[in-house]
Amino acid sequence: MQIKELKIYSSKINEQADFYAKVLGLTIIKSSAKNVLIAFGKSILNIEYKPETTSYHFAINIPSNKENEALEWLKPKVKVLMDENNEIQNFDSWNAKAVYFYDKDKNIVELIARKNLNNASEYKFNSKQFLEISEIGVPTLDIEKVFNQLTNLTGIEIYDGSFDRFCAIGDENGLFICINKTFKDWFPTNDKAYSSAFEIILVEKGIKYQIAYKNEEIKLL
């Protein structure tokens, strides 16, 4: 699954635009009072204005050998979010390592190096090595319902997990990270997980889909 565009909502459009452009050095494709479009490699992050919002979790793939360089690049720019004393989080079962930080809306943003993708880079790490948006968090009270809606619309399957607490749906290029918000909060901060509305344009097996998540329902647009 490839995430082409992810739309999230913010009451801080200008602050978010400045953060992603000036702090992280990403390219602004379009900017207005209504929304800002930011290039994340092969994906676009579309942040649209909304007066009241709740936070998100999303992840960006980086080259498989760059987690340490990414950490050192981030540290002068943002506060790195840690689990105990660990700045880099090791996901053995996924053969991946990740670094986390907040943006201006306290969205939990993750840079993840997935070793199985074999996409190592010889270049020094910078924002040009934000390869693609690879995860969007989907907190819900009913993981099985969300999975059934997604697979019925697109045919995507479970990558890891179950319907009890945590289920990753898709593949290493693109995942819906479903958690049961009754039992689980966001790693590594234990921030409360909100069922924040989003829209996503994705490609699965060559077919493009535009999907909305709102009020814990997945709908095709």
C-alpha positions as CSV (number, residue, x, y, z in Angstrom):
1,M,0.0,0.0,0.0
2,Q,1.3,3.4,-0.9
3,I,0.0,6.5,0.8
4,K,-0.2,9.3,-1.8
5,E,-1.8,12.0,0.4
6,L,-2.8,12.2,4.0
7,K,-5.1,15.0,5.1
8,I,-5.2,15.9,8.8
9,Y,-6.7,18.9,10.6
10,S,-5.1,21.7,12.6
11,S,-6.1,25.0,14.3
12,K,-2.4,26.1,13.9
13,I,-1.9,26.2,10.1
14,N,0.8,28.9,10.2
15,E,2.7,27.3,13.0
16,Q,2.6,23.9,11.4
17,A,3.7,25.3,8.0
18,D,6.7,27.1,9.7
19,F,7.6,23.9,11.7
20,Y,7.7,21.6,8.7
21,A,9.3,24.1,6.3
22,K,11.7,26.1,8.6
23,V,12.5,23.6,11.3
24,L,12.5,20.3,9.3
25,G,13.3,21.8,5.9
26,L,10.5,20.2,4.0
27,T,9.1,21.7,0.8
28,I,5.8,23.5,0.9
29,I,3.8,22.7,-2.3
30,K,0.9,25.0,-1.5
31,S,0.0,27.3,1.3
32,S,-3.2,29.3,2.1
33,A,-5.3,30.3,5.0
34,K,-7.3,27.1,4.5
35,N,-4.5,24.5,4.1
36,V,-0.9,23.7,3.6
37,L,0.5,20.9,1.5
38,I,3.9,19.5,2.4
39,A,6.0,17.1,0.3
40,F,7.1,14.0,2.2
41,G,9.1,12.2,-0.5
42,K,6.5,10.2,-2.5
43,S,3.7,11.4,-0.2
44,I,1.9,14.7,0.5
45,L,0.8,15.8,4.0
46,N,-2.2,18.1,3.6
47,I,-2.9,20.0,6.8
48,E,-6.3,21.7,6.7
49,Y,-7.6,24.3,9.0
50,K,-10.3,23.4,11.6
51,P,-11.0,25.5,14.7
52,E,-11.0,22.5,17.1
53,T,-8.9,19.4,16.6
54,T,-7.4,16.5,18.4
55,S,-4.0,15.0,17.8
56,Y,-2.7,12.3,15.5
57,H,0.1,9.8,15.2
58,F,1.7,9.2,11.8
59,A,5.0,7.8,10.6
60,I,7.5,8.5,7.7
61,N,9.7,5.9,6.2
62,I,13.4,6.8,6.1
63,P,16.3,4.8,4.6
64,S,16.9,1.5,6.4
65,N,20.4,2.4,7.6
66,K,19.6,6.0,8.8
67,E,18.0,5.8,12.3
68,N,21.2,7.0,14.1
69,E,21.8,9.8,11.6
70,A,18.2,10.8,11.8
71,L,18.4,11.0,15.6
72,E,21.4,13.3,15.5
73,W,19.8,15.4,12.8
74,L,16.6,15.8,14.9
75,K,18.1,16.5,18.3
76,P,19.0,20.2,17.6
77,K,15.6,20.8,16.1
78,V,13.1,19.1,18.3
79,K,12.7,17.2,21.6
80,V,13.1,13.5,21.0
81,L,10.3,11.5,22.6
82,M,11.8,8.6,24.6
83,D,10.6,5.3,26.1
84,E,12.5,5.3,29.5
85,N,16.0,6.3,28.4
86,N,15.8,5.0,24.8
87,E,16.0,7.7,22.1
88,I,15.8,5.0,19.3
89,Q,13.0,2.5,19.6
90,N,13.8,-1.1,18.5
91,F,11.0,-3.1,17.0
92,D,12.6,-6.6,16.7
93,S,9.5,-8.3,15.3
94,W,9.2,-5.7,12.5
95,N,13.0,-5.5,11.9
96,A,12.8,-1.8,12.3
97,K,14.0,1.1,14.4
98,A,12.3,4.4,15.0
99,V,12.6,7.9,16.4
100,Y,9.7,10.0,17.7
101,F,9.0,13.7,18.1
102,Y,6.1,16.2,18.4
103,D,5.0,18.7,15.8
104,K,3.2,22.0,16.8
105,D,-0.1,20.2,17.4
106,K,1.5,17.6,19.6
107,N,1.0,15.0,16.9
108,I,3.3,12.2,17.5
109,V,5.5,12.0,14.4
110,E,7.7,8.9,13.8
111,L,10.7,8.4,11.5
112,I,11.1,4.7,11.0
113,A,13.9,2.7,9.3
114,R,12.5,-0.6,8.1
115,K,15.4,-3.0,7.4
116,N,13.3,-5.3,5.3
117,L,12.8,-2.6,2.7
118,N,16.5,-2.7,1.8
119,N,16.5,1.0,0.8
120,A,19.8,2.0,2.4
121,S,21.2,5.4,1.4
122,E,24.8,6.5,1.2
123,Y,23.9,10.2,1.5
124,K,24.0,12.2,4.7
125,F,20.7,12.4,6.4
126,N,18.4,15.3,5.8
127,S,14.7,16.0,5.1
128,K,15.2,14.8,1.5
129,Q,15.4,11.3,3.0
130,F,11.8,11.5,4.3
131,L,10.8,8.8,1.7
132,E,7.0,8.5,2.2
133,I,4.3,8.7,4.8
134,S,4.0,5.0,5.9
135,E,1.6,5.0,8.8
136,I,-1.5,6.7,10.1
137,G,-2.9,6.0,13.5
138,V,-6.6,4.8,13.7
139,P,-7.7,4.7,17.3
140,T,-11.1,3.1,17.6
141,L,-13.4,1.1,20.0
142,D,-13.8,-1.7,17.4
143,I,-10.7,-2.7,15.5
144,E,-12.4,-5.6,13.8
145,K,-15.1,-3.3,12.3
146,V,-12.4,-0.9,11.0
147,F,-10.5,-3.8,9.4
148,N,-13.6,-5.2,7.8
149,Q,-14.5,-1.8,6.3
150,L,-10.9,-1.4,5.0
151,T,-10.5,-4.8,3.5
152,N,-14.0,-4.8,2.0
153,L,-13.2,-1.5,0.2
154,T,-9.5,-2.1,-0.8
155,G,-8.6,-5.8,-0.2
156,I,-5.7,-4.8,2.2
157,E,-4.8,-7.4,4.8
158,I,-3.4,-7.5,8.3
159,Y,0.4,-7.0,8.6
160,D,0.6,-7.7,12.3
161,G,-1.5,-7.9,15.4
162,S,-5.1,-8.8,16.2
163,F,-8.5,-7.3,17.0
164,D,-8.0,-7.0,20.7
165,R,-5.6,-4.1,21.3
166,F,-3.4,-3.5,18.2
167,C,-3.6,-4.3,14.5
168,A,-1.4,-3.0,11.7
169,I,-3.2,-3.2,8.4
170,G,-1.4,-2.9,5.0
171,D,2.4,-3.4,4.4
172,E,5.7,-1.8,5.2
173,N,5.2,1.0,2.7
174,G,1.8,1.9,4.1
175,L,-0.1,0.9,7.3
176,F,-3.2,1.8,9.2
177,I,-2.2,1.5,12.8
178,C,-5.4,0.5,14.6
179,I,-5.4,0.5,18.4
180,N,-8.3,0.0,20.8
181,K,-8.3,3.3,22.6
182,T,-10.0,1.8,25.6
183,F,-6.9,-0.3,26.5
184,K,-4.0,1.4,24.7
185,D,-2.5,4.8,24.3
186,W,0.2,6.0,22.0
187,F,3.8,4.8,22.3
188,P,6.2,6.0,23.5
189,T,4.6,8.8,25.5
190,N,1.3,7.2,26.6
191,D,-0.5,10.2,25.1
192,K,-4.3,9.8,24.9
193,A,-5.3,8.3,21.5
194,Y,-8.1,10.2,19.8
195,S,-10.2,9.0,16.9
196,S,-9.2,12.1,14.9
197,A,-10.8,12.5,11.5
198,F,-8.6,12.2,8.4
199,E,-8.7,11.6,4.7
200,I,-6.2,9.5,2.8
201,I,-5.5,8.8,-0.9
202,L,-3.7,5.4,-1.3
203,V,-2.8,3.0,-4.0
204,E,-3.2,-0.7,-3.4
205,K,-2.3,-3.2,-6.2
206,G,-2.4,-0.4,-8.8
207,I,-5.8,0.9,-7.8
208,K,-6.3,4.4,-6.3
209,Y,-8.7,4.9,-3.4
210,Q,-9.8,8.0,-1.5
211,I,-10.9,7.1,2.0
212,A,-12.2,9.1,5.0
213,Y,-12.1,8.2,8.6
214,K,-14.7,10.1,10.7
215,N,-16.7,9.1,13.8
216,E,-14.9,5.8,13.8
217,E,-16.3,4.9,10.3
218,I,-14.3,4.2,7.2
219,K,-15.9,5.5,4.0
220,L,-14.9,5.6,0.3
221,L,-15.0,9.1,-1.1
